[in-house]
């Protein structure tokens, strides 16, 4: 049974850069075990230690959200297409985005305050020269 799995950019390091890989399994859980046997570590990024899908990962079987199909028990058939998408916000990916934004904000604030300090020095110099 061949099932096409679309891999998001952030997980392609596990698939050697492949955007699409093939897998097999009667359920989504079986498919992830199969994929992990060939792409070690991939399942760990998608499934919690408790055995559920991470909250920040969205998985679709033929464009249907697996959370409405039984999650890891979602039935698969030959020719199905599975798409893995990280959530836009929240979870570990959300924390990484928040950290990047805060670093950018801090750099922008430092640049802004540096510019304000330089302007204040210029104003003081101009005032001293005018006296």
N, CA, C and O of each residue as an XYZ file, in Angstrom:
524
protein
N       0.848     -1.169      0.000
C       0.000      0.000      0.000
C       0.895      1.234      0.000
O       1.725      1.393      0.895
N       0.740      2.105     -0.984
C       1.535      3.331     -1.084
C       0.694      4.536     -0.692
O      -0.388      4.766     -1.232
N       1.212      5.291      0.251
C       0.560      6.519      0.707
C       1.564      7.650      0.543
O       2.689      7.572      1.035
N       1.151      8.691     -0.144
C       2.010      9.852     -0.371
C       1.919     10.770      0.847
O       0.824     11.099      1.303
N       3.084     11.184      1.374
C       3.127     12.049      2.548
C       3.885     13.317      2.188
O       5.047     13.261      1.785
N       3.226     14.455      2.333
C       3.846     15.759      2.071
C       4.477     16.259      3.365
O       3.826     16.330      4.407
N       5.757     16.602      3.274
C       6.555     16.983      4.441
C       6.782     18.494      4.441
O       7.211     19.043      3.427
N       6.503     19.185      5.561
C       6.757     20.627      5.606
C       8.254     20.916      5.680
O       9.039     20.061      6.091
N       8.632     22.096      5.290
C      10.042     22.493      5.249
C      10.762     22.214      6.558
O      11.885     21.711      6.550
N      10.137     22.531      7.675
C      10.789     22.404      8.976
C      11.131     20.953      9.335
O      11.983     20.719     10.192
N      10.484     19.983      8.697
C      10.755     18.567      8.989
C      11.548     17.868      7.889
O      11.811     16.670      7.990
N      11.925     18.579      6.861
C      12.625     17.939      5.742
C      14.037     17.483      6.088
O      14.621     16.688      5.352
N      14.586     17.962      7.177
C      15.909     17.467      7.586
C      15.827     15.984      7.934
O      16.833     15.279      7.857
N      14.650     15.499      8.313
C      14.459     14.082      8.631
C      14.307     13.233      7.377
O      14.525     12.022      7.415
N      13.933     13.867      6.261
C      13.687     13.116      5.022
C      14.764     13.381      3.975
O      14.561     13.115      2.790
N      15.892     13.898      4.404
C      16.968     14.191      3.460
C      16.600     15.295      2.486
O      17.123     15.351      1.373
N      15.694     16.179      2.909
C      15.284     17.296      2.068
C      14.087     16.998      1.167
O      13.613     17.884      0.455
N      13.595     15.760      1.192
C      12.472     15.394      0.328
C      11.188     16.085      0.759
O      10.850     16.105      1.942
N      10.473     16.654     -0.213
C       9.185     17.308      0.041
C       8.070     16.282      0.174
O       7.102     16.499      0.902
N       8.208     15.172     -0.526
C       7.195     14.121     -0.541
C       7.894     12.778     -0.365
O       8.900     12.498     -1.018
N       7.353     11.957      0.521
C       7.869     10.597      0.713
C       6.690      9.633      0.657
O       5.542     10.042      0.831
N       6.969      8.366      0.418
C       5.936      7.343      0.408
C       6.026      6.533      1.690
O       7.108      6.315      2.235
N       4.869      6.093      2.159
C       4.821      5.269      3.344
C       3.711      4.263      3.226
O       3.000      4.204      2.222
N       3.570      3.456      4.287
C       2.532      2.422      4.289
C       1.961      2.296      5.685
O       2.634      2.572      6.678
N       0.703      1.874      5.746
C       0.056      1.642      7.030
C      -1.447      1.663      6.884
O      -1.991      2.334      6.006
N      -2.118      0.917      7.759
C      -3.578      0.872      7.739
C      -4.188      2.077      8.443
O      -5.321      2.465      8.160
N      -3.419      2.668      9.371
C      -3.876      3.853     10.100
C      -2.769      4.910     10.054
O      -1.639      4.622      9.660
N      -3.109      6.129     10.459
C      -2.097      7.180     10.512
C      -0.978      6.810     11.480
O       0.195      7.066     11.206
N      -1.337      6.215     12.600
C      -0.318      5.772     13.557
C       0.643      4.773     12.941
O       1.854      4.876     13.138
N       0.116      3.796     12.190
C       0.956      2.799     11.509
C       1.854      3.472     10.472
O       3.024      3.120     10.327
N       1.292      4.439      9.760
C       2.068      5.162      8.752
C       3.244      5.885      9.396
O       4.357      5.846      8.872
N       3.008      6.547     10.531
C       4.090      7.283     11.192
C       5.174      6.357     11.714
O       6.353      6.712     11.695
N       4.792      5.179     12.180
C       5.781      4.187     12.600
C       6.608      3.745     11.392
O       7.830      3.634     11.478
N       5.936      3.496     10.270
C       6.628      3.112      9.039
C       7.591      4.209      8.580
O       8.736      3.930      8.224
N       7.120      5.456      8.591
C       7.990      6.570      8.178
C       9.191      6.702      9.103
O      10.306      6.962      8.649
N       8.962      6.521     10.403
C      10.054      6.655     11.365
C      11.109      5.573     11.179
O      12.275      5.782     11.512
N      10.710      4.416     10.648
C      11.687      3.343     10.409
C      12.659      3.723      9.287
O      13.778      3.215      9.232
N      12.225      4.617      8.396
C      13.081      5.057      7.290
C      13.602      6.483      7.457
O      14.589      6.874      6.834
N      12.925      7.248      8.303
C      13.290      8.654      8.543
C      13.286      8.874     10.055
O      12.385      9.502     10.612
N      14.327      8.336     10.702
C      14.407      8.327     12.166
C      14.199      9.709     12.775
O      14.790     10.697     12.339
N      13.341      9.751     13.798
C      13.079     10.980     14.529
C      11.848     11.731     14.067
O      11.349     12.595     14.788
N      11.352     11.425     12.893
C      10.196     12.138     12.338
C       8.956     11.958     13.226
O       8.275     12.932     13.546
N       8.672     10.734     13.615
C       7.490     10.466     14.439
C       7.558     11.229     15.756
O       6.537     11.725     16.232
N       8.723     11.329     16.340
C       8.897     12.033     17.607
C       8.556     13.508     17.532
O       8.197     14.116     18.541
N       8.663     14.083     16.360
C       8.303     15.492     16.182
C       6.803     15.684     16.000
O       6.300     16.804     16.089
N       6.094     14.597     15.746
C       4.659     14.678     15.463
C       3.782     14.130     16.581
O       2.637     14.553     16.743
N       4.323     13.185     17.353
C       3.539     12.475     18.359
C       4.147     12.705     19.746
O       5.365     12.635     19.912
N       3.300     12.978     20.733
C       3.759     13.197     22.106
C       4.186     11.870     22.731
O       3.926     10.798     22.183
N       4.847     11.962     23.889
C       5.234     10.754     24.612
C       4.002      9.972     25.069
O       4.063      8.759     25.266
N       2.886     10.681     25.233
C       1.638     10.030     25.642
C       0.947      9.329     24.469
O      -0.050      8.634     24.658
N       1.478      9.513     23.266
C       0.925      8.820     22.099
C      -0.183      9.550     21.364
O      -1.005      8.921     20.697
N      -0.212     10.873     21.477
C      -1.210     11.679     20.754
C      -0.475     12.642     19.828
O       0.709     12.919     20.020
N      -1.178     13.143     18.833
C      -0.571     14.148     17.955
C      -0.281     15.409     18.755
O      -1.088     15.822     19.588
N       0.871     16.019     18.500
C       1.175     17.303     19.134
C       0.113     18.314     18.728
O      -0.416     18.254     17.618
N      -0.200     19.252     19.636
C      -1.200     20.280     19.359
C      -0.796     21.191     18.212
O      -1.651     21.704     17.489
N       0.516     21.394     18.043
C       0.995     22.346     17.041
C       1.237     21.714     15.677
O       1.864     22.324     14.811
N       0.748     20.508     15.484
C       0.900     19.828     14.195
C      -0.489     19.526     13.648
O      -1.328     18.949     14.340
N      -0.718     19.913     12.424
C      -1.975     19.599     11.739
C      -1.677     18.549     10.680
O      -0.734     18.684      9.900
N      -2.492     17.501     10.665
C      -2.316     16.426      9.691
C      -3.640     16.239      8.951
O      -4.713     16.204      9.554
N      -3.533     16.121      7.639
C      -4.711     15.951      6.795
C      -4.562     14.700      5.954
O      -3.488     14.420      5.422
N      -5.647     13.948      5.839
C      -5.714     12.797      4.936
C      -6.692     13.190      3.852
O      -7.878     13.390      4.115
N      -6.197     13.299      2.635
C      -7.034     13.726      1.503
C      -7.799     15.008      1.848
O      -8.999     15.113      1.596
N      -7.098     15.964      2.419
C      -7.643     17.287      2.780
C      -8.633     17.275      3.937
O      -9.303     18.281      4.170
N      -8.748     16.173      4.668
C      -9.617     16.091      5.847
C      -8.726     16.084      7.094
O      -7.771     15.312      7.172
N      -9.038     16.937      8.059
C      -8.289     17.009      9.312
C      -8.436     15.690     10.066
O      -9.552     15.237     10.315
N      -7.308     15.074     10.428
C      -7.361     13.757     11.086
C      -7.983     13.824     12.466
O      -8.416     12.798     12.991
N      -8.040     14.991     13.061
C      -8.676     15.101     14.379
C     -10.166     14.745     14.294
O     -10.781     14.357     15.287
N     -10.732     14.884     13.090
C     -12.140     14.521     12.895
C     -12.281     13.123     12.290
O     -13.390     12.644     12.058
N     -11.149     12.484     12.041
C     -11.166     11.141     11.439
C     -10.655     10.067     12.393
O     -10.518      8.905     12.009
N     -10.374     10.454     13.638
C      -9.872      9.478     14.600
C      -8.419      9.681     14.980
O      -7.827      8.814     15.622
N      -7.829     10.806     14.599
C      -6.431     11.140     14.923
C      -5.498     10.019     14.443
O      -5.500      9.683     13.259
N      -4.717      9.450     15.335
C      -3.762      8.414     14.923
C      -4.454      7.125     14.486
O      -3.836      6.277     13.843
N      -5.725      6.973     14.829
C      -6.499      5.794     14.406
C      -7.205      6.011     13.073
O      -7.937      5.134     12.615
N      -6.996      7.162     12.447
C      -7.619      7.453     11.147
C      -7.220      6.372     10.147
O      -6.039      6.057      9.999
N      -8.202      5.814      9.470
C      -7.970      4.744      8.494
C      -7.370      5.311      7.211
O      -7.754      6.388      6.755
N      -6.431      4.578      6.642
C      -5.783      4.960      5.386
C      -5.999      3.882      4.343
O      -6.172      2.704      4.657
N      -5.985      4.321      3.087
C      -6.135      3.398      1.960
C      -5.041      3.656      0.948
O      -4.447      4.734      0.917
N      -4.781      2.668      0.128
C      -3.797      2.800     -0.937
C      -4.129      4.025     -1.791
O      -5.275      4.201     -2.206
N      -3.145      4.858     -2.049
C      -3.339      6.042     -2.877
C      -3.719      7.298     -2.109
O      -3.825      8.375     -2.696
N      -3.928      7.169     -0.788
C      -4.251      8.355      0.003
C      -3.080      9.336      0.004
O      -1.928      8.966     -0.219
N      -3.413     10.586      0.261
C      -2.411     11.643      0.372
C      -2.487     12.221      1.785
O      -3.552     12.649      2.229
N      -1.365     12.231      2.480
C      -1.286     12.761      3.838
C      -0.426     14.017      3.797
O       0.676     14.010      3.250
N      -0.939     15.089      4.379
C      -0.206     16.352      4.434
C       0.036     16.702      5.890
O      -0.889     16.702      6.704
N       1.291     17.002      6.212
C       1.671     17.413      7.564
C       1.973     18.902      7.511
O       2.786     19.355      6.705
N       1.304     19.665      8.385
C       1.514     21.112      8.433
C       1.738     21.556      9.869
O       0.939     21.230     10.747
N       2.817     22.298     10.122
C       2.956     22.866     11.460
C       1.933     23.983     11.633
O       1.613     24.689     10.677
N       1.422     24.143     12.848
C       0.472     25.217     13.118
C       1.171     26.557     12.934
O       2.379     26.667     13.148
N       0.416     27.569     12.540
C       0.981     28.894     12.304
C       1.421     29.522     13.607
O       2.433     30.222     13.632
N       0.695     29.297     14.691
C       1.066     29.855     15.990
C       0.812     28.816     17.066
O      -0.043     27.942     16.921
N       1.567     28.928     18.143
C       1.404     28.028     19.272
C       2.423     26.922     19.259
O       3.116     26.725     18.261
N       2.524     26.199     20.350
C       3.460     25.094     20.452
C       4.898     25.544     20.310
O       5.201     26.730     20.438
N       5.780     24.604     20.048
C       7.208     24.903     19.941
C       7.501     25.848     18.788
O       8.368     26.714     18.904
N       6.792     25.694     17.680
C       7.021     26.577     16.542
C       6.619     27.998     16.900
O       7.281     28.950     16.487
N       5.549     28.152     17.658
C       5.088     29.468     18.093
C       6.097     30.130     19.001
O       6.325     31.336     18.905
N       6.712     29.342     19.896
C       7.726     29.897     20.790
C       8.939     30.364     19.994
O       9.527     31.399     20.309
N       9.311     29.617     18.979
C      10.444     30.022     18.144
C      10.133     31.316     17.414
O      10.984     32.200     17.314
N       8.923     31.427     16.906
C       8.518     32.657     16.221
C       8.486     33.825     17.195
O       8.938     34.923     16.870
N       7.945     33.586     18.404
C       7.883     34.653     19.409
C       9.286     35.104     19.801
O       9.523     36.297     19.991
N      10.215     34.161     19.924
C      11.590     34.517     20.262
C      12.225     35.346     19.160
O      12.924     36.320     19.437
N      11.988     34.965     17.917
C      12.540     35.720     16.788
C      11.967     37.130     16.752
O      12.691     38.091     16.493
N      10.668     37.255     17.011
C      10.034     38.575     17.005
C      10.585     39.428     18.135
O      10.862     40.611     17.938
N      10.750     38.838     19.327
C      11.250     39.628     20.453
C      12.691     40.057     20.209
O      13.071     41.163     20.593
N      13.501     39.210     19.581
C      14.875     39.606     19.249
C      14.868     40.754     18.261
O      15.648     41.697     18.389
N      13.978     40.675     17.268
C      13.874     41.745     16.286
C      13.419     43.034     16.966
O      13.957     44.107     16.697
N      12.429     42.923     17.845
C      11.916     44.100     18.551
C      12.997     44.719     19.424
O      13.125     45.942     19.485
N      13.775     43.878     20.101
C      14.853     44.383     20.958
C      15.916     45.088     20.117
O      16.425     46.137     20.513
N      16.248     44.522     18.972
C      17.241     45.145     18.083
C      16.712     46.463     17.546
O      17.457     47.438     17.452
N      15.440     46.502     17.193
C      14.836     47.734     16.687
C      14.810     48.798     17.776
O      15.074     49.970     17.508
N      14.494     48.393     19.007
C      14.464     49.349     20.118
C      15.861     49.877     20.407
O      16.031     51.066     20.677
N      16.857     49.007     20.352
C      18.241     49.443     20.592
C      18.678     50.418     19.515
O      19.329     51.422     19.806
N      18.324     50.129     18.276
C      18.676     51.023     17.175
C      17.961     52.354     17.340
O      18.551     53.411     17.119
N      16.702     52.305     17.725
C      15.908     53.510     17.916
C      16.453     54.349     19.060
O      16.581     55.565     18.923
N      16.780     53.716     20.196
C      17.300     54.476     21.337
C      18.694     54.998     21.038
O      19.067     56.068     21.521
N      19.471     54.267     20.252
C      20.795     54.737     19.852
C      20.650     55.999     19.001
O      21.400     56.961     19.166
N      19.682     55.981     18.094
C      19.418     57.146     17.245
C      18.939     58.325     18.067
O      19.319     59.464     17.798
N      18.098     58.063     19.080
C      17.595     59.140     19.940
C      18.734     59.731     20.760
O      18.801     60.947     20.945
N      19.629     58.882     21.252
C      20.769     59.373     22.030
C      21.689     60.220     21.157
O      22.197     61.249     21.602
N      21.898     59.797     19.941
C      22.753     60.561     19.023
C      22.126     61.910     18.716
O      22.829     62.916     18.614
N      20.797     61.935     18.569
C      20.106     63.199     18.304
C      20.225     64.133     19.498
O      20.404     65.338     19.321
N      20.130     63.598     20.713
C      20.253     64.417     21.919
C      21.643     65.011     22.022
O      21.791     66.178     22.385
N      22.663     64.229     21.708
C      24.040     64.734     21.731
C      24.203     65.843     20.700
O      24.841     66.859     20.976
N      23.634     65.657     19.525
C      23.716     66.683     18.479
C      23.035     67.968     18.925
O      23.546     69.061     18.680
N      21.889     67.843     19.576
C      21.164     69.027     20.045
C      21.968     69.755     21.116
O      22.013     70.985     21.121
N      22.600     69.018     22.018
C      23.423     69.642     23.053
C      24.624     70.339     22.446
O      25.004     71.428     22.874
N      25.220     69.706     21.448
C      26.376     70.314     20.792
C      25.987     71.594     20.082
O      26.717     72.583     20.129
N      24.837     71.578     19.423
C      24.357     72.755     18.716
C      24.041     73.876     19.694
O      24.325     75.041     19.416
N      23.451     73.531     20.848
C      23.122     74.527     21.859
C      24.391     75.133     22.438
O      24.455     76.344     22.649
N      25.406     74.305     22.698
C      26.675     74.799     23.243
C      27.376     75.714     22.241
O      27.973     76.719     22.629
N      27.306     75.374     20.972
C      27.950     76.179     19.945
C      27.244     77.528     19.782
O      27.874     78.524     19.428
N      25.951     77.553     20.038
C      25.186     78.780     19.880
C      25.447     79.756     21.022
O      25.202     80.953     20.874
N      25.933     79.273     22.141
C      26.184     80.167     23.287
C      27.396     80.936     23.105
O      27.756     81.735     23.969
